[in-house]
Amino acid sequence: MVTYVPSAVPLRFKRLANGSWNPGAVGFPGGGRWIEPLGIDGLRVVDPLTLDVQLDRPDLQLVKVFASPIAHIVPVDEAKRLGAAFGTRPVGTGPFALHEWRRGHRIVFKPNPHSFQKDRVHADRIEVLVNVDVVTQMMMMERGELEIQTDISSLDLLRLQRDSRRILQVQTVPGSGPNFVVMNCELPPFTNRTVRQAMNHSVNKLAIVQALSRRAVPARGPLPMNVTGYNPDLPEYAYDPQKARALLAEAGFPNGFDTVLWVGRTIPVCMKIALMVQQNFADIGVRVELKEVDYSTLVDAVQRRRNVPMSVDFWGASFDDPKDTLDTLLNGENITDVGCMNTAFYSNQDVQALFRQASAERDSNQRIRLYQDIETRIVNDAPLIFICHQNNDHILQPWLRGYKLRPFWPSARLENVWLER
């Protein structure tokens, strides 16, 4: 038996687990919504094995998009027939098929006999256990009842790293998960760039990283460390409360202001960041009320226009391309009234022109330079407080072979995994 515990959602495999499906890299509990199928100009089914895609401009990201889970092709007839229920009765070409789903308890997958990958499957069953706390997961790992655990307490990780006799193995991808505080650029006082810059200077990032048991590195911008185009030389908002107070006074807030910071109560890292930045803000006269909500409630609220002044959130890139992060989170052309991924509702016409230019650029080197220019301008506009890039840590049993962490979602693929004991 092989068992697997991804972030927040434990998994159990029997025999050998491999295949392309991996919920362990998600880390986004709740917040999903059904989107009705739409006709899209430029897509044409040529035959059962061929899809013709016509673009109105070049886009070098497209190949990576189609190779990622977000662009998996599903049967349109089934999607239309089942509607919203398609999410609980999915059909695909992957190595495993959904066999059972008991909400709040477990999800069971079995080999898909119709998959083009069926010859690569060695597992006869994958069982996803839901709502297993971190302490129980660690006990199961140490009893040999799980093979992989990705939701790990800092104390357990430190204990394992210091134990020279340890059996359990640790894999880490540094700096793959940006954490940030979002400021809504459509709600005062965050309509004022000087205020946003002051808020960035008020935060002690090194202290936050230390509080996170050094399982992160301080951030200068939104782009994850592992993405091509990451710029370690971005302008830095150094921790400087005196400068922050001076900027607030310059912006017309010499006595600070009152605001509300939303945070997902079920996300420990975000809660720790919220508590620490609340104190940092108090030091410059900004009085912050914490509004703790379920993560699904948070996602719905922050994606509604002119609704949430500040929030703590995180991000995981789907593939190695700067457009995935920057365009999704910070392109003003993507602003919508509801369901908006640009939760800062940040809009800068010059930056949007650069987004259009970068998206159509065919020279890969010039394209990267354009996205670096975009990120530099975003950092100067400061729609986010750039906190840290969090490490991704997994614990493995010694008899599990071929498992390799990736800095992108999904963070581990299981095609090459086998058991050796």
DOKEBA-754139 format. One record per residue (C-alpha): residue number from 1; x, y, z; residue in one letter. Coordinates in steps of 0.5 Angstrom, whole numbers, plus 500, padded with zeros to 3 digits. Example, Ala and Ser with C-alpha at 12.3 -4.5 7.8 and 13.67 -1.06 7.14 Angstrom:
<recs>
REC,1,525,491,516,A
REC,2,527,498,514,S
</recs>
This chain:
<recs>
REC,1,500,500,500,M
REC,2,502,507,498,V
REC,3,499,513,502,T
REC,4,500,520,500,Y
REC,5,498,526,504,V
REC,6,498,533,500,P
REC,7,497,540,503,S
REC,8,490,540,507,A
REC,9,488,534,504,V
REC,10,491,527,505,P
REC,11,491,522,500,L
REC,12,492,514,500,R
REC,13,495,510,495,F
REC,14,495,502,494,K
REC,15,501,499,491,R
REC,16,504,504,487,L
REC,17,502,511,485,A
REC,18,503,514,479,N
REC,19,500,518,474,G
REC,20,499,526,472,S
REC,21,493,528,477,W
REC,22,496,531,484,N
REC,23,491,535,488,P
REC,24,497,536,493,G
REC,25,500,542,490,A
REC,26,494,546,490,V
REC,27,494,549,497,G
REC,28,487,553,495,F
REC,29,482,550,499,P
REC,30,475,552,497,G
REC,31,473,558,493,G
REC,32,472,554,487,G
REC,33,466,556,482,R
REC,34,462,553,476,W
REC,35,463,557,470,I
REC,36,458,555,464,E
REC,37,461,552,458,P
REC,38,462,558,453,L
REC,39,463,558,445,G
REC,40,470,561,444,I
REC,41,472,564,437,D
REC,42,478,561,434,G
REC,43,477,554,437,L
REC,44,475,548,432,R
REC,45,475,541,433,V
REC,46,478,538,426,V
REC,47,477,531,428,D
REC,48,477,526,435,P
REC,49,484,527,436,L
REC,50,486,534,433,T
REC,51,484,541,436,L
REC,52,485,547,431,D
REC,53,487,554,435,V
REC,54,487,560,431,Q
REC,55,490,567,435,L
REC,56,489,574,434,D
REC,57,496,575,436,R
REC,58,502,571,438,P
REC,59,503,568,445,D
REC,60,509,564,447,L
REC,61,505,562,453,Q
REC,62,500,558,449,L
REC,63,504,551,449,V
REC,64,505,551,456,K
REC,65,498,553,458,V
REC,66,495,547,454,F
REC,67,500,542,457,A
REC,68,498,544,464,S
REC,69,492,542,468,P
REC,70,488,548,467,I
REC,71,487,547,460,A
REC,72,485,540,460,H
REC,73,480,538,454,I
REC,74,474,535,457,V
REC,75,468,532,453,P
REC,76,463,538,451,V
REC,77,457,533,451,D
REC,78,458,531,458,E
REC,79,460,538,461,A
REC,80,453,540,458,K
REC,81,449,534,460,R
REC,82,452,534,467,L
REC,83,452,542,468,G
REC,84,455,544,475,A
REC,85,455,536,477,A
REC,86,461,535,472,F
REC,87,465,538,477,G
REC,88,463,531,482,T
REC,89,463,527,476,R
REC,90,469,528,471,P
REC,91,471,525,465,V
REC,92,478,525,462,G
REC,93,484,521,459,T
REC,94,488,521,465,G
REC,95,491,515,468,P
REC,96,486,515,474,F
REC,97,478,515,474,A
REC,98,474,518,479,L
REC,99,471,512,483,H
REC,100,468,514,489,E
REC,101,467,521,493,W
REC,102,464,522,500,R
REC,103,464,529,501,R
REC,104,468,531,507,G
REC,105,471,524,508,H
REC,106,475,521,502,R
REC,107,475,521,494,I
REC,108,477,514,491,V
REC,109,480,513,484,F
REC,110,482,507,480,K
REC,111,486,506,474,P
REC,112,482,509,467,N
REC,113,482,503,463,P
REC,114,480,508,457,H
REC,115,486,512,458,S
REC,116,492,513,453,F
REC,117,497,512,459,Q
REC,118,494,506,462,K
REC,119,500,502,461,D
REC,120,504,507,466,R
REC,121,499,505,471,V
REC,122,501,501,477,H
REC,123,496,503,483,A
REC,124,490,499,483,D
REC,125,487,505,488,R
REC,126,488,512,490,I
REC,127,484,514,496,E
REC,128,484,521,498,V
REC,129,483,522,506,L
REC,130,479,529,507,V
REC,131,480,533,514,N
REC,132,486,529,517,V
REC,133,489,534,522,D
REC,134,497,535,521,V
REC,135,499,532,528,V
REC,136,495,525,526,T
REC,137,498,526,519,Q
REC,138,505,526,522,M
REC,139,503,520,526,M
REC,140,501,516,520,M
REC,141,507,518,517,M
REC,142,512,515,523,E
REC,143,508,509,523,R
REC,144,509,508,516,G
REC,145,501,509,514,E
REC,146,503,514,509,L
REC,147,508,515,504,E
REC,148,508,522,502,I
REC,149,506,528,507,Q
REC,150,506,536,504,T
REC,151,502,539,510,D
REC,152,508,539,515,I
REC,153,508,543,522,S
REC,154,515,547,522,S
REC,155,516,544,529,L
REC,156,516,537,526,D
REC,157,520,539,520,L
REC,158,525,542,524,L
REC,159,525,535,528,R
REC,160,526,531,522,L
REC,161,532,536,519,Q
REC,162,536,535,526,R
REC,163,535,528,527,D
REC,164,541,524,524,S
REC,165,538,518,525,R
REC,166,531,520,521,R
REC,167,528,515,516,I
REC,168,523,520,513,L
REC,169,526,524,508,Q
REC,170,525,531,506,V
REC,171,525,535,499,Q
REC,172,524,542,499,T
REC,173,523,547,493,V
REC,174,525,554,496,P
REC,175,521,560,495,G
REC,176,516,557,490,S
REC,177,510,560,494,G
REC,178,509,568,494,P
REC,179,505,571,500,N
REC,180,503,578,500,F
REC,181,498,583,503,V
REC,182,493,586,498,V
REC,183,491,593,498,M
REC,184,485,595,494,N
REC,185,487,600,489,C
REC,186,480,602,488,E
REC,187,478,604,495,L
REC,188,481,610,499,P
REC,189,486,611,502,P
REC,190,489,605,498,F
REC,191,488,609,491,T
REC,192,494,613,493,N
REC,193,500,610,491,R
REC,194,504,614,496,T
REC,195,500,610,502,V
REC,196,501,604,499,R
REC,197,509,605,498,Q
REC,198,508,607,506,A
REC,199,505,600,508,M
REC,200,511,596,504,N
REC,201,516,600,508,H
REC,202,512,599,515,S
REC,203,513,591,514,V
REC,204,519,587,517,N
REC,205,519,582,512,K
REC,206,525,578,516,L
REC,207,522,578,522,A
REC,208,516,574,519,I
REC,209,521,570,515,V
REC,210,524,568,522,Q
REC,211,517,567,525,A
REC,212,515,562,519,L
REC,213,521,558,522,S
REC,214,525,560,516,R
REC,215,521,556,511,R
REC,216,521,562,506,A
REC,217,525,568,503,V
REC,218,523,575,503,P
REC,219,520,578,497,A
REC,220,521,584,493,R
REC,221,516,583,488,G
REC,222,510,578,486,P
REC,223,514,573,481,L
REC,224,516,567,484,P
REC,225,523,565,485,M
REC,226,523,559,480,N
REC,227,520,563,474,V
REC,228,524,565,468,T
REC,229,525,572,469,G
REC,230,525,572,476,Y
REC,231,529,579,478,N
REC,232,533,579,485,P
REC,233,535,586,483,D
REC,234,528,589,484,L
REC,235,528,595,488,P
REC,236,527,593,495,E
REC,237,522,596,500,Y
REC,238,526,596,506,A
REC,239,523,596,513,Y
REC,240,523,603,515,D
REC,241,518,605,520,P
REC,242,520,612,520,Q
REC,243,520,613,512,K
REC,244,513,610,512,A
REC,245,510,615,517,R
REC,246,513,620,513,A
REC,247,510,618,507,L
REC,248,503,617,510,L
REC,249,504,624,512,A
REC,250,506,626,505,E
REC,251,500,623,503,A
REC,252,495,627,508,G
REC,253,495,622,513,F
REC,254,500,624,519,P
REC,255,495,620,524,N
REC,256,495,614,520,G
REC,257,488,611,518,F
REC,258,483,605,520,D
REC,259,482,600,515,T
REC,260,480,592,515,V
REC,261,485,586,514,L
REC,262,481,580,511,W
REC,263,485,573,512,V
REC,264,483,566,512,G
REC,265,483,563,519,R
REC,266,484,556,516,T
REC,267,491,558,513,I
REC,268,496,558,519,P
REC,269,501,562,515,V
REC,270,496,567,513,C
REC,271,494,568,520,M
REC,272,501,569,522,K
REC,273,503,574,517,I
REC,274,496,578,519,A
REC,275,498,578,526,L
REC,276,505,581,525,M
REC,277,503,586,519,V
REC,278,497,588,524,Q
REC,279,503,590,529,Q
REC,280,507,593,524,N
REC,281,502,597,521,F
REC,282,500,600,529,A
REC,283,507,602,529,D
REC,284,506,607,524,I
REC,285,499,609,526,G
REC,286,495,605,522,V
REC,287,489,601,526,R
REC,288,487,595,523,V
REC,289,482,590,525,E
REC,290,483,583,523,L
REC,291,477,580,519,K
REC,292,478,572,520,E
REC,293,473,568,515,V
REC,294,473,561,512,D
REC,295,478,561,506,Y
REC,296,472,560,501,S
REC,297,469,566,504,T
REC,298,475,570,503,L
REC,299,476,568,496,V
REC,300,469,570,494,D
REC,301,469,577,498,A
REC,302,476,579,495,V
REC,303,474,578,488,Q
REC,304,468,583,488,R
REC,305,470,590,486,R
REC,306,470,595,491,R
REC,307,469,590,497,N
REC,308,475,588,501,V
REC,309,480,594,503,P
REC,310,486,589,505,M
REC,311,487,582,505,S
REC,312,493,576,506,V
REC,313,493,571,500,D
REC,314,498,567,497,F
REC,315,500,564,490,W
REC,316,502,558,486,G
REC,317,505,559,479,A
REC,318,502,553,474,S
REC,319,508,553,469,F
REC,320,514,557,468,D
REC,321,512,563,465,D
REC,322,512,570,468,P
REC,323,505,572,464,K
REC,324,502,566,468,D
REC,325,503,570,475,T
REC,326,503,578,473,L
REC,327,498,578,468,D
REC,328,493,574,472,T
REC,329,494,578,478,L
REC,330,496,585,476,L
REC,331,493,586,469,N
REC,332,488,592,469,G
REC,333,485,589,463,E
REC,334,483,583,467,N
REC,335,479,587,472,I
REC,336,471,584,473,T
REC,337,466,586,478,D
REC,338,466,579,481,V
REC,339,470,573,480,G
REC,340,476,578,479,C
REC,341,483,575,480,M
REC,342,486,582,480,N
REC,343,484,582,487,T
REC,344,488,589,488,A
REC,345,484,592,482,F
REC,346,490,595,480,Y
REC,347,490,598,473,S
REC,348,496,602,470,N
REC,349,495,604,463,Q
REC,350,502,604,461,D
REC,351,503,597,464,V
REC,352,497,595,461,Q
REC,353,500,597,454,A
REC,354,507,593,456,L
REC,355,502,587,458,F
REC,356,500,587,451,R
REC,357,507,588,448,Q
REC,358,510,583,452,A
REC,359,504,578,450,S
REC,360,505,578,443,A
REC,361,513,579,443,E
REC,362,516,573,439,R
REC,363,523,574,441,D
REC,364,523,570,448,S
REC,365,529,574,451,N
REC,366,526,581,449,Q
REC,367,519,578,452,R
REC,368,522,576,459,I
REC,369,525,583,459,R
REC,370,519,586,458,L
REC,371,516,582,463,Y
REC,372,521,584,468,Q
REC,373,520,592,466,D
REC,374,512,590,468,I
REC,375,514,587,474,E
REC,376,519,593,476,T
REC,377,513,598,475,R
REC,378,508,594,479,I
REC,379,513,594,485,V
REC,380,514,602,484,N
REC,381,506,602,484,D
REC,382,506,598,490,A
REC,383,499,595,489,P
REC,384,501,589,494,L
REC,385,506,588,500,I
REC,386,511,583,498,F
REC,387,512,579,504,I
REC,388,516,573,502,C
REC,389,516,567,498,H
REC,390,515,560,502,Q
REC,391,518,554,501,N
REC,392,515,548,499,N
REC,393,517,542,503,D
REC,394,514,535,503,H
REC,395,516,529,507,I
REC,396,517,522,504,L
REC,397,518,515,506,Q
REC,398,525,512,504,P
REC,399,522,506,500,W
REC,400,518,511,495,L
REC,401,523,512,489,R
REC,402,522,517,483,G
REC,403,518,523,487,Y
REC,404,521,529,485,K
REC,405,518,536,487,L
REC,406,517,542,482,R
REC,407,516,549,483,P
REC,408,509,549,479,F
REC,409,502,547,480,W
REC,410,502,541,481,P
REC,411,508,541,485,S
REC,412,509,533,484,A
REC,413,507,529,478,R
REC,414,507,521,480,L
REC,415,509,518,473,E
REC,416,516,516,475,N
REC,417,514,514,482,V
REC,418,515,507,485,W
REC,419,516,503,491,L
REC,420,522,499,493,E
REC,421,522,495,500,R
</recs>
